[in-house]
Amino acid sequence: MPSPYLTVEGVTFSYDQGQVILRDINLAIARGEFVAVIGPSGCGKSTLLRLMAGLALPRIGRLTVAGQAIAGPGLDRAVVFQDYSLFPWMTCRDNIVLALERAKIGATVAARRKVALDFLDLVGLAQDGDKLPGELSGGMRQRTAIARALAINAPILLMDEPFGALDEITRARQQDLLLELWQGGQGEAEAGKTVFFVTHDVEEAVILGDRVIVMGTHPGRIVRDLPVSLPRPRSRMGSLRHQNFSVLRETLLNELNLVVDERLIPHCDEGAAI
Amino acid sequence: MSSPENQSRLLGPVSCLVIVSFLAGVYGLVTDVLRIPNAVLFPGWAKIIPAFGVSIKQLLAGLVSSLSLLVPAVTLSILTGVSAGIFIGLRPRLEAVLVPFIRAVNPLPSTMLIPYAIAVMPTFWSSSLFIIYFGVLWPVLVNTLHGVAMLEPRWIDNARCLSLKGRQLVFKVVLPGAMPQIFAGINAGLIRSFLLLTVAEMIGSKAGLGFFVQYYADFAKYDRVIVGMLWLSFVVVFIMTLFDLLKKRVLYWTKKR
């Protein structure tokens, strides 16, 4: 096991006076690893992502990137949210240009525009740079957000249910695109991007992840850390057809059912719940 | 060519024209033909139209005079109101301290301040300017504060993830994000400014749209008063139409979300 790159060490999180959202989370993610996280709503998976992004800080414990504690948001971590990573008053290209400017990529505006267009081209939106996010479909918006996240060349990619609001066909396409882009960056001299991908879709988690983390509720915690035994490079269809796929899917579904049952029948002991 | 969009674009002006003609017709019928109401207070078109003819020079001069008061006053209110609103709005603790004061001052009719304005400001013109400035400032400030408070948390998250700070945060995120509310404030402020124009032009003015109406009302020349009021309304509608066009342009993105 390579040394961990992104770590969560004994993190407990709660809002000001509220209940505990996350309790004693420990997680070590290697450089270049693709970690998918699933769990029922309210398990704190998005909160965990916000902690990694530095948008919130833990009560107890700490998070680190390359040994440095996370003290706030930074451009070493690119974030893609479900449907709101872009500013609606800027064109898609300008959204990316602004991010590039912050990331100090490209010396001039013209250079940054060129880079932005290159990345829009990469996600198949070369023609749509001058459109406002609101003029695009949900899938196109998410591709723009991914283009922006890739453009700033952050080593860490944090994705919070990026395809959650999309219809099934669009989602399948986005998954393939993400696999292609991410795997395209792997296997060079250096490891590729480290991805933390939150989803509520078991198949999506298996298709994309090297590892799937299952989280439970009340309080949010990690209940399972399952390596995905599917070969790389992958494609969505290849994974779906792989012999290991259904076993992985069943395992995760069972794990999720346990979590949900436990939540529905809080006073039953575990033996009785099964 | 007669797409639904084109039709609805024409609907507004056309129906407006129909209604105005109808009302003008009814007014003419009641005054010129039937001579029902008091002829001094309600002069017919037969008196109003010639009154317009002899007033046109004065009306145009009044327009220039009023605009040279309105434009700087409103511009100044917007500049200070928006910048103060953003400065305060981004500092929640400062806002908590100041909000009671802002609430206290906001509803004060700035007409009450006329004697103070005259006493404090160096010239009559600057006193008039101050009255309008003061009246427009508060709706703009309050709405800007509101706009900053209503910025969607996701935009703030997004800005933080990009490490946007200082000037870039203000001009790329806070200002555009609060713009719908800012425009609502300017809208309210503009309407207030027209109301205040009449009052402000009572202070040492020799011309102006408000002055014209006020002046002839004092002499009970109601044909001229009505001409002045119609002219003022026309100017207001014209300015507000321009404002709407500007708003549509700046807030284009709100329609496309």
Interface residues (C-beta under 8 A of the other chain):
Chain A: A53 G54 L55 G72 P73 G74 L75 R77 A78 V79 F81 Y84 S85 L86 F87 P88 W89 M90 L98 A99 R102 L132 G134 E135
Chain B: E152 R154 W155 D157 N158 R160 C161 L162 S163 L164 Q168 K172 V173 P176 G177 M179 Y252 W253 T254 K255 K256 R257
